[in-house]
Amino acid sequence: MLGDPFLRPLSVFWAAANLALTGYAALLVVFLVRVIGLTPGSVGLLTAVPGVSGILGALLTGRITARFGTARGLLLSTWLAMPFALLIPLTGPGPRLAFYVAGSLTAAAGIAVGNIIIAAFRQSYSPPGMCGRVTATMRFLVFGTSPVGALLGGTLGGWLGIRPALWVMLGAVALSGTLLLSRALTAARDLPAAPQPATARSAHRPLLGAAGT
């Protein structure tokens, strides 16, 4: 997986984005309650916004990939939508809550589109008999960053303050799409349905032999 020109940048991007998003999530409730001064009911309502974005992203993914292709759809959803997360630290009481709604709604929709494209690609692209191992390896790399992100977010919140720490973590979210700037991804309209023959042959090498590469 790490030697594949498509799976490698996707895994690195996904892991970096997850680290930053986990750090943001560790700060969010504290930010809304202590900094903005919202009630528990208002916090619950606002934290439901990304769930709505997930549904919106799922509904839009088919149209986006049909028009732009899976590779370009992934890049567009990442580069155009995720930087909207930088609106969230501008949130304040009253009308300034709109910054949170706009930022989280747009960024989370882009994340949902990207997640759907990557997951569908991984399942169709993995060599026969290896989808489970590819999925497990990618998910281990991606979600293995969660505790690091949570610790980093909390540490930055205690050191810099909650709002400055949000700027750092959400800035990392906005920049994570640059990790997709690989020749394989930027040159293609669609992600391939299967690996190239050379890639597929290398994927079927014995595990002990592959460990040294």
Short mmCIF file of the C-alpha atoms (twelve columns), coordinates in Angstrom:
data_MODEL
# 
_entry.id   MODEL 
# 
loop_
_atom_site.group_PDB 
_atom_site.id 
_atom_site.type_symbol 
_atom_site.label_atom_id 
_atom_site.label_alt_id 
_atom_site.label_comp_id 
_atom_site.label_asym_id 
_atom_site.label_seq_id 
_atom_site.Cartn_x 
_atom_site.Cartn_y 
_atom_site.Cartn_z 
_atom_site.pdbx_PDB_model_num 
ATOM 1   C CA . MET A 1   0.000   0.000   0.000   1 
ATOM 2   C CA . LEU A 2   2.789   2.442   0.864   1 
ATOM 3   C CA . GLY A 3   4.424   1.815   -2.508  1 
ATOM 4   C CA . ASP A 4   1.272   2.468   -4.519  1 
ATOM 5   C CA . PRO A 5   1.080   5.889   -6.246  1 
ATOM 6   C CA . PHE A 6   -2.603  6.299   -5.333  1 
ATOM 7   C CA . LEU A 7   -3.033  4.624   -1.944  1 
ATOM 8   C CA . ARG A 8   0.052   6.265   -0.434  1 
ATOM 9   C CA . PRO A 9   -0.953  9.942   -0.865  1 
ATOM 10  C CA . LEU A 10  -4.550  9.142   0.050   1 
ATOM 11  C CA . SER A 11  -3.433  7.471   3.277   1 
ATOM 12  C CA . VAL A 12  -1.061  10.292  4.224   1 
ATOM 13  C CA . PHE A 13  -3.726  12.917  3.525   1 
ATOM 14  C CA . TRP A 14  -6.400  11.044  5.431   1 
ATOM 15  C CA . ALA A 15  -4.109  10.491  8.432   1 
ATOM 16  C CA . ALA A 16  -3.050  14.153  8.584   1 
ATOM 17  C CA . ALA A 17  -6.617  15.410  8.205   1 
ATOM 18  C CA . ASN A 18  -7.846  13.025  10.902  1 
ATOM 19  C CA . LEU A 19  -5.124  14.162  13.304  1 
ATOM 20  C CA . ALA A 20  -6.098  17.799  12.864  1 
ATOM 21  C CA . LEU A 21  -9.835  17.096  13.023  1 
ATOM 22  C CA . THR A 22  -9.431  15.076  16.221  1 
ATOM 23  C CA . GLY A 23  -7.517  17.944  17.806  1 
ATOM 24  C CA . TYR A 24  -10.312 20.296  16.753  1 
ATOM 25  C CA . ALA A 25  -12.968 17.955  18.165  1 
ATOM 26  C CA . ALA A 26  -11.163 17.858  21.509  1 
ATOM 27  C CA . LEU A 27  -11.492 21.647  21.742  1 
ATOM 28  C CA . LEU A 28  -14.918 22.217  20.236  1 
ATOM 29  C CA . VAL A 29  -17.239 21.755  23.228  1 
ATOM 30  C CA . VAL A 30  -14.885 23.680  25.511  1 
ATOM 31  C CA . PHE A 31  -14.804 26.473  22.930  1 
ATOM 32  C CA . LEU A 32  -18.576 26.655  22.566  1 
ATOM 33  C CA . VAL A 33  -19.263 26.507  26.316  1 
ATOM 34  C CA . ARG A 34  -16.417 28.443  27.932  1 
ATOM 35  C CA . VAL A 35  -15.424 30.888  25.213  1 
ATOM 36  C CA . ILE A 36  -18.737 31.520  23.432  1 
ATOM 37  C CA . GLY A 37  -20.907 30.919  26.501  1 
ATOM 38  C CA . LEU A 38  -23.588 28.736  24.905  1 
ATOM 39  C CA . THR A 39  -26.130 26.617  26.745  1 
ATOM 40  C CA . PRO A 40  -26.002 22.807  26.544  1 
ATOM 41  C CA . GLY A 41  -28.994 22.761  24.200  1 
ATOM 42  C CA . SER A 42  -27.349 25.209  21.816  1 
ATOM 43  C CA . VAL A 43  -24.124 23.221  21.864  1 
ATOM 44  C CA . GLY A 44  -26.014 20.047  21.017  1 
ATOM 45  C CA . LEU A 45  -27.783 21.774  18.150  1 
ATOM 46  C CA . LEU A 46  -24.572 23.176  16.685  1 
ATOM 47  C CA . THR A 47  -22.639 19.922  16.995  1 
ATOM 48  C CA . ALA A 48  -25.378 18.254  14.937  1 
ATOM 49  C CA . VAL A 49  -24.466 20.417  11.928  1 
ATOM 50  C CA . PRO A 50  -21.684 18.086  10.686  1 
ATOM 51  C CA . GLY A 51  -24.188 15.235  10.662  1 
ATOM 52  C CA . VAL A 52  -26.394 17.202  8.293   1 
ATOM 53  C CA . SER A 53  -23.293 17.872  6.197   1 
ATOM 54  C CA . GLY A 54  -22.616 14.154  5.969   1 
ATOM 55  C CA . ILE A 55  -26.047 13.567  4.459   1 
ATOM 56  C CA . LEU A 56  -25.557 16.506  2.094   1 
ATOM 57  C CA . GLY A 57  -22.154 15.220  1.036   1 
ATOM 58  C CA . ALA A 58  -23.530 11.747  0.379   1 
ATOM 59  C CA . LEU A 59  -26.258 13.197  -1.826  1 
ATOM 60  C CA . LEU A 60  -23.795 15.331  -3.795  1 
ATOM 61  C CA . THR A 61  -21.008 12.798  -4.316  1 
ATOM 62  C CA . GLY A 62  -22.610 11.078  -7.311  1 
ATOM 63  C CA . ARG A 63  -23.236 14.354  -9.115  1 
ATOM 64  C CA . ILE A 64  -19.747 15.648  -8.403  1 
ATOM 65  C CA . THR A 65  -17.977 12.519  -9.630  1 
ATOM 66  C CA . ALA A 66  -20.207 12.274  -12.712 1 
ATOM 67  C CA . ARG A 67  -19.344 15.812  -13.746 1 
ATOM 68  C CA . PHE A 68  -15.697 16.100  -12.721 1 
ATOM 69  C CA . GLY A 69  -14.504 12.510  -12.283 1 
ATOM 70  C CA . THR A 70  -13.502 10.757  -9.075  1 
ATOM 71  C CA . ALA A 71  -9.939  12.101  -8.906  1 
ATOM 72  C CA . ARG A 72  -10.885 15.687  -9.699  1 
ATOM 73  C CA . GLY A 73  -13.990 15.448  -7.537  1 
ATOM 74  C CA . LEU A 74  -11.812 14.412  -4.607  1 
ATOM 75  C CA . LEU A 75  -9.389  17.275  -5.175  1 
ATOM 76  C CA . LEU A 76  -12.140 19.850  -5.632  1 
ATOM 77  C CA . SER A 77  -14.084 18.757  -2.544  1 
ATOM 78  C CA . THR A 78  -10.890 18.883  -0.512  1 
ATOM 79  C CA . TRP A 79  -9.368  22.101  -1.799  1 
ATOM 80  C CA . LEU A 80  -12.567 24.125  -2.059  1 
ATOM 81  C CA . ALA A 81  -14.596 22.937  0.928   1 
ATOM 82  C CA . MET A 82  -12.151 22.124  3.724   1 
ATOM 83  C CA . PRO A 83  -10.634 25.657  3.954   1 
ATOM 84  C CA . PHE A 84  -14.084 26.854  5.058   1 
ATOM 85  C CA . ALA A 85  -13.170 25.334  8.428   1 
ATOM 86  C CA . LEU A 86  -11.163 28.499  9.024   1 
ATOM 87  C CA . LEU A 87  -14.461 30.313  9.601   1 
ATOM 88  C CA . ILE A 88  -15.063 28.357  12.808  1 
ATOM 89  C CA . PRO A 89  -12.545 30.215  15.036  1 
ATOM 90  C CA . LEU A 90  -14.331 33.459  14.074  1 
ATOM 91  C CA . THR A 91  -17.447 32.238  15.891  1 
ATOM 92  C CA . GLY A 92  -18.882 34.484  18.581  1 
ATOM 93  C CA . PRO A 93  -22.162 35.095  20.381  1 
ATOM 94  C CA . GLY A 94  -25.295 36.082  18.493  1 
ATOM 95  C CA . PRO A 95  -25.030 36.562  14.721  1 
ATOM 96  C CA . ARG A 96  -21.410 35.395  14.737  1 
ATOM 97  C CA . LEU A 97  -22.649 31.843  15.309  1 
ATOM 98  C CA . ALA A 98  -23.207 31.878  11.543  1 
ATOM 99  C CA . PHE A 99  -19.445 31.513  11.123  1 
ATOM 100 C CA . TYR A 100 -19.599 28.143  12.858  1 
ATOM 101 C CA . VAL A 101 -22.609 26.986  10.864  1 
ATOM 102 C CA . ALA A 102 -21.143 28.018  7.490   1 
ATOM 103 C CA . GLY A 103 -17.675 26.710  8.276   1 
ATOM 104 C CA . SER A 104 -18.649 23.346  9.713   1 
ATOM 105 C CA . LEU A 105 -21.447 22.752  7.185   1 
ATOM 106 C CA . THR A 106 -19.227 23.340  4.148   1 
ATOM 107 C CA . ALA A 107 -16.064 21.711  5.439   1 
ATOM 108 C CA . ALA A 108 -17.847 18.630  6.749   1 
ATOM 109 C CA . ALA A 109 -19.693 18.208  3.447   1 
ATOM 110 C CA . GLY A 110 -16.360 18.272  1.606   1 
ATOM 111 C CA . ILE A 111 -14.920 15.758  4.051   1 
ATOM 112 C CA . ALA A 112 -17.923 13.475  3.523   1 
ATOM 113 C CA . VAL A 113 -17.514 13.615  -0.263  1 
ATOM 114 C CA . GLY A 114 -13.814 12.835  0.061   1 
ATOM 115 C CA . ASN A 115 -14.407 9.957   2.460   1 
ATOM 116 C CA . ILE A 116 -16.958 8.364   0.131   1 
ATOM 117 C CA . ILE A 117 -14.692 8.664   -2.909  1 
ATOM 118 C CA . ILE A 118 -11.665 7.272   -1.065  1 
ATOM 119 C CA . ALA A 119 -13.573 4.367   0.500   1 
ATOM 120 C CA . ALA A 120 -15.194 3.374   -2.803  1 
ATOM 121 C CA . PHE A 121 -11.867 3.629   -4.614  1 
ATOM 122 C CA . ARG A 122 -10.071 1.526   -2.015  1 
ATOM 123 C CA . GLN A 123 -12.597 -1.282  -2.312  1 
ATOM 124 C CA . SER A 124 -12.580 -1.411  -6.113  1 
ATOM 125 C CA . TYR A 125 -8.847  -0.798  -6.525  1 
ATOM 126 C CA . SER A 126 -7.479  -3.314  -4.020  1 
ATOM 127 C CA . PRO A 127 -6.163  -6.529  -5.636  1 
ATOM 128 C CA . PRO A 128 -8.417  -9.586  -5.232  1 
ATOM 129 C CA . GLY A 129 -8.113  -11.101 -1.773  1 
ATOM 130 C CA . MET A 130 -6.314  -8.059  -0.349  1 
ATOM 131 C CA . CYS A 131 -9.159  -5.594  0.234   1 
ATOM 132 C CA . GLY A 132 -9.425  -6.537  3.902   1 
ATOM 133 C CA . ARG A 133 -5.706  -6.076  4.517   1 
ATOM 134 C CA . VAL A 134 -5.548  -2.820  2.569   1 
ATOM 135 C CA . THR A 135 -8.571  -1.489  4.464   1 
ATOM 136 C CA . ALA A 136 -7.196  -2.548  7.847   1 
ATOM 137 C CA . THR A 137 -3.777  -1.061  7.122   1 
ATOM 138 C CA . MET A 138 -5.168  2.244   5.907   1 
ATOM 139 C CA . ARG A 139 -7.597  2.552   8.803   1 
ATOM 140 C CA . PHE A 140 -4.829  1.709   11.287  1 
ATOM 141 C CA . LEU A 141 -2.645  4.463   9.853   1 
ATOM 142 C CA . VAL A 142 -5.513  6.953   9.710   1 
ATOM 143 C CA . PHE A 143 -7.216  6.377   13.047  1 
ATOM 144 C CA . GLY A 144 -3.913  5.756   14.794  1 
ATOM 145 C CA . THR A 145 -3.471  9.524   14.643  1 
ATOM 146 C CA . SER A 146 -6.625  10.144  16.721  1 
ATOM 147 C CA . PRO A 147 -5.043  9.969   20.202  1 
ATOM 148 C CA . VAL A 148 -2.115  12.068  19.001  1 
ATOM 149 C CA . GLY A 149 -4.493  14.679  17.609  1 
ATOM 150 C CA . ALA A 150 -6.551  14.797  20.798  1 
ATOM 151 C CA . LEU A 151 -3.432  15.212  22.955  1 
ATOM 152 C CA . LEU A 152 -2.066  17.854  20.607  1 
ATOM 153 C CA . GLY A 153 -5.325  19.814  20.593  1 
ATOM 154 C CA . GLY A 154 -5.607  19.733  24.369  1 
ATOM 155 C CA . THR A 155 -1.966  20.698  24.844  1 
ATOM 156 C CA . LEU A 156 -2.232  23.622  22.443  1 
ATOM 157 C CA . GLY A 157 -5.484  24.709  24.110  1 
ATOM 158 C CA . GLY A 158 -3.805  24.835  27.510  1 
ATOM 159 C CA . TRP A 159 -0.696  26.533  26.147  1 
ATOM 160 C CA . LEU A 160 -2.040  29.025  23.604  1 
ATOM 161 C CA . GLY A 161 -5.692  29.311  24.608  1 
ATOM 162 C CA . ILE A 162 -8.731  27.687  23.048  1 
ATOM 163 C CA . ARG A 163 -9.325  30.027  20.110  1 
ATOM 164 C CA . PRO A 164 -5.650  30.203  19.021  1 
ATOM 165 C CA . ALA A 165 -5.439  26.420  19.277  1 
ATOM 166 C CA . LEU A 166 -8.476  26.156  17.005  1 
ATOM 167 C CA . TRP A 167 -6.715  28.346  14.444  1 
ATOM 168 C CA . VAL A 168 -3.754  25.969  14.486  1 
ATOM 169 C CA . MET A 169 -5.767  22.754  14.198  1 
ATOM 170 C CA . LEU A 170 -8.194  24.053  11.584  1 
ATOM 171 C CA . GLY A 171 -5.348  25.624  9.657   1 
ATOM 172 C CA . ALA A 172 -3.865  22.145  9.461   1 
ATOM 173 C CA . VAL A 173 -7.231  20.855  8.219   1 
ATOM 174 C CA . ALA A 174 -7.319  23.496  5.488   1 
ATOM 175 C CA . LEU A 175 -3.747  22.693  4.393   1 
ATOM 176 C CA . SER A 176 -4.094  18.913  4.513   1 
ATOM 177 C CA . GLY A 177 -5.372  18.866  0.932   1 
ATOM 178 C CA . THR A 178 -1.903  19.859  -0.293  1 
ATOM 179 C CA . LEU A 179 -0.823  16.307  0.571   1 
ATOM 180 C CA . LEU A 180 -2.866  15.151  -2.429  1 
ATOM 181 C CA . LEU A 181 -0.569  17.028  -4.813  1 
ATOM 182 C CA . SER A 182 0.915   13.934  -6.389  1 
ATOM 183 C CA . ARG A 183 1.382   13.406  -10.116 1 
ATOM 184 C CA . ALA A 184 -0.844  10.321  -10.118 1 
ATOM 185 C CA . LEU A 185 -3.808  12.174  -8.593  1 
ATOM 186 C CA . THR A 186 -3.521  15.534  -10.302 1 
ATOM 187 C CA . ALA A 187 -3.011  14.096  -13.788 1 
ATOM 188 C CA . ALA A 188 -6.087  11.864  -13.794 1 
ATOM 189 C CA . ARG A 189 -9.756  12.687  -14.223 1 
ATOM 190 C CA . ASP A 190 -10.838 9.443   -12.583 1 
ATOM 191 C CA . LEU A 191 -9.174  7.194   -10.072 1 
ATOM 192 C CA . PRO A 192 -8.321  3.835   -11.693 1 
ATOM 193 C CA . ALA A 193 -10.601 0.843   -11.213 1 
ATOM 194 C CA . ALA A 194 -7.659  -1.539  -10.719 1 
ATOM 195 C CA . PRO A 195 -3.908  -1.260  -10.082 1 
ATOM 196 C CA . GLN A 196 -1.454  -1.367  -12.947 1 
ATOM 197 C CA . PRO A 197 -0.042  -4.843  -13.661 1 
ATOM 198 C CA . ALA A 198 3.327   -4.055  -12.083 1 
ATOM 199 C CA . THR A 199 1.647   -2.718  -8.960  1 
ATOM 200 C CA . ALA A 200 -0.647  -5.715  -8.739  1 
ATOM 201 C CA . ARG A 201 2.271   -8.150  -9.064  1 
ATOM 202 C CA . SER A 202 4.236   -6.401  -6.324  1 
ATOM 203 C CA . ALA A 203 1.161   -6.496  -4.086  1 
ATOM 204 C CA . HIS A 204 1.086   -10.290 -4.284  1 
ATOM 205 C CA . ARG A 205 4.695   -10.789 -3.168  1 
ATOM 206 C CA . PRO A 206 5.169   -12.773 0.060   1 
ATOM 207 C CA . LEU A 207 4.694   -10.629 3.139   1 
ATOM 208 C CA . LEU A 208 8.222   -11.225 4.420   1 
ATOM 209 C CA . GLY A 209 9.653   -10.029 1.129   1 
ATOM 210 C CA . ALA A 210 7.412   -6.955  1.060   1 
ATOM 211 C CA . ALA A 211 8.407   -5.926  4.589   1 
ATOM 212 C CA . GLY A 212 11.828  -4.853  3.447   1 
ATOM 213 C CA . THR A 213 10.550  -2.427  0.790   1 
# 
